[in-house]
Amino acid sequence: MVDLMSTAGDTLARMDAADWCRQPRPGDESLLQECTGSTLDVGCGPARLVTALARRGIAALGIDISEEAIAQALERGAAARICDVFADVPDAGWWKHVVLADGNIGIGGHPIRLLQRCVKLMRPAGTVVVEVGQPGSGTWRHPVRLRHNGHDSPPFWWAAVAAEDLEPIAHAAHLAVMRQWTSSGRWFAGLRRHT
């Protein structure tokens, strides 16, 4: 288990790292059904979603800043690259879908900025598919660290967005919430540019 800790030492979330490697994770199917064309998985980890999309014949690329995650993704035969979403991303502006699964709407600690970046990575008629926290789970932004087997990572900024707080965040990023749904205890939403 990996704990997401505030820098004050409070446990914000507990995650089973095996979930990121599992193929598939419960609820993944409902997310994958939204990806009907070229898909960029931001914060892909070992690329279970990229692998599943490739099996369906969908062009997909995973990006992550973790060298270990990308090494595991490449071992699986997934198309994946070490890449910061805020840096030069392959084929920016070409992707039909940009995916932020497993809480990755928290990358960088600023969901609005991240969603604005996703808009620049997708086609004009593209969508951003996000996973958010269940209603009532709270929306927050903190410097955090990961704790695993008694060892802490260096601090980094992270955020969480509860389902009921997504609409104003999306709106601030010039996106509209098309729909929200739940599957296997996970909460998702599809976003598109304002028309």
C-alpha positions in Angstrom: 0.0 0.0 0.0 1.1 3.6 -0.7 -0.1 6.5 1.4 -0.6 10.0 0.1 0.5 12.2 2.9 0.2 15.9 3.5 3.5 17.5 4.3 2.0 18.0 7.8 1.9 14.2 8.1 -1.9 13.6 7.6 -2.9 10.7 5.5 -5.0 12.1 2.6 -5.5 8.8 0.7 -4.4 5.2 0.7 -3.7 3.5 -2.6 -3.0 0.0 -3.7 -0.2 0.3 -6.3 -1.2 -3.1 -7.6 -4.4 -1.4 -8.9 -2.4 0.6 -11.4 -0.9 -2.6 -12.9 -4.0 -4.8 -12.8 -5.6 -5.6 -16.1 -8.3 -4.5 -16.1 -9.1 -2.6 -12.9 -12.9 -2.6 -12.0 -14.5 0.3 -13.7 -12.0 0.6 -16.5 -14.4 -0.7 -19.1 -16.7 2.2 -18.7 -13.8 4.6 -19.2 -12.4 2.7 -22.2 -15.8 2.8 -23.9 -15.5 6.6 -24.1 -12.2 6.3 -26.1 -13.4 5.8 -29.7 -10.3 7.2 -31.4 -6.7 8.3 -30.8 -6.2 8.6 -27.0 -3.5 10.2 -24.8 -3.3 8.7 -21.3 -1.7 11.3 -19.0 0.0 9.8 -16.0 -0.3 6.4 -17.6 1.8 4.5 -15.0 2.5 1.0 -16.3 -0.1 1.7 -19.2 -2.9 -0.8 -18.5 -5.3 1.5 -20.3 -3.0 2.1 -23.3 -2.6 -1.7 -23.6 -6.3 -2.3 -23.4 -7.0 0.4 -26.1 -4.3 -1.0 -28.4 -6.0 -4.4 -28.1 -9.1 -2.8 -29.5 -7.2 -1.3 -32.4 -7.2 2.3 -31.0 -4.1 4.4 -31.4 -3.0 5.2 -27.8 0.0 6.7 -26.1 0.8 6.9 -22.4 3.0 9.6 -20.9 4.4 9.6 -17.4 7.3 11.3 -15.6 8.2 8.0 -13.8 11.0 6.1 -15.5 10.0 2.9 -13.7 6.4 3.2 -14.8 7.4 3.7 -18.4 9.9 0.8 -18.3 7.0 -1.4 -17.1 4.8 0.0 -19.9 7.4 -0.7 -22.5 7.9 -4.2 -21.1 4.2 -4.8 -21.8 4.6 -3.6 -25.3 2.6 -0.4 -24.8 3.3 2.8 -26.6 4.6 5.0 -23.8 7.1 7.8 -23.2 8.7 9.6 -20.3 7.1 13.0 -20.7 5.8 15.9 -18.5 2.3 16.9 -19.7 3.3 20.5 -19.4 6.4 20.0 -21.7 6.5 19.0 -25.3 3.9 16.2 -25.8 4.0 14.0 -28.9 1.3 14.9 -31.5 -0.1 17.8 -29.4 -3.5 18.9 -30.9 -4.1 15.6 -32.7 -5.6 13.5 -29.9 -9.3 12.7 -30.0 -9.4 11.9 -26.3 -7.1 12.9 -23.3 -7.5 10.6 -20.3 -6.9 11.6 -16.6 -7.6 8.3 -14.8 -6.8 7.1 -11.3 -7.0 10.6 -9.8 -4.6 12.1 -12.3 -6.7 15.3 -12.4 -4.5 16.1 -9.4 -1.2 16.2 -11.4 0.6 19.4 -10.6 -1.8 20.4 -7.9 -3.8 22.8 -10.2 -6.7 21.0 -11.9 -7.7 24.1 -13.9 -4.2 24.5 -15.4 -4.0 20.8 -16.1 -7.4 20.8 -17.9 -6.4 23.9 -19.9 -3.3 22.0 -21.0 -5.4 19.0 -22.0 -7.5 21.3 -24.2 -4.3 22.2 -26.1 -3.4 18.5 -26.6 -6.7 17.4 -28.1 -8.5 18.1 -31.3 -11.1 20.9 -31.4 -13.9 18.3 -31.2 -12.0 16.1 -28.7 -12.9 15.2 -25.2 -11.2 14.9 -21.9 -12.2 11.9 -19.8 -11.5 12.3 -16.1 -11.8 10.3 -13.0 -12.9 12.3 -9.9 -13.5 11.5 -6.3 -16.9 10.3 -5.1 -19.4 12.9 -3.9 -18.5 14.2 -0.5 -14.8 13.1 -0.7 -13.6 16.7 -0.7 -11.8 18.9 -3.1 -8.3 20.0 -2.0 -4.9 21.2 -3.2 -1.7 20.5 -1.0 1.9 19.8 -1.2 2.1 16.0 -0.6 4.5 13.1 -0.5 4.1 9.3 -1.0 4.9 7.0 1.8 5.7 3.3 1.1 7.3 0.9 3.5 8.3 3.7 5.8 10.0 5.7 3.1 8.8 9.1 1.9 9.1 10.7 -1.5 10.2 14.3 -1.9 7.2 16.7 -1.6 5.2 17.6 -4.7 1.9 19.4 -5.4 -1.3 17.3 -5.9 -5.0 18.0 -5.9 -8.2 16.1 -5.6 -11.6 17.0 -7.2 -14.9 15.6 -5.8 -17.6 14.8 -8.4 -19.8 17.7 -7.3 -17.0 20.2 -7.6 -16.0 19.3 -11.2 -18.4 21.6 -13.1 -17.0 25.0 -12.0 -13.4 23.7 -12.4 -14.1 22.5 -15.9 -15.9 25.8 -16.8 -12.8 27.8 -15.6 -10.8 25.7 -18.1 -13.2 26.5 -20.9 -14.7 23.0 -20.8 -18.3 21.8 -20.4 -19.3 18.6 -18.5 -21.1 16.4 -21.1 -21.9 13.7 -18.6 -20.9 12.1 -15.3 -21.2 8.4 -14.4 -20.1 5.8 -11.9 -18.9 2.3 -12.3 -17.5 -0.1 -9.7 -17.4 2.6 -7.1 -15.4 4.9 -9.3 -16.7 8.3 -10.7 -16.0 9.6 -14.2 -16.9 12.5 -16.4 -16.6 13.4 -20.1 -15.6 17.0 -20.9 -15.6 19.0 -24.1 -14.8 22.5 -25.2 -17.5 25.1 -24.7 -19.5 25.6 -27.9 
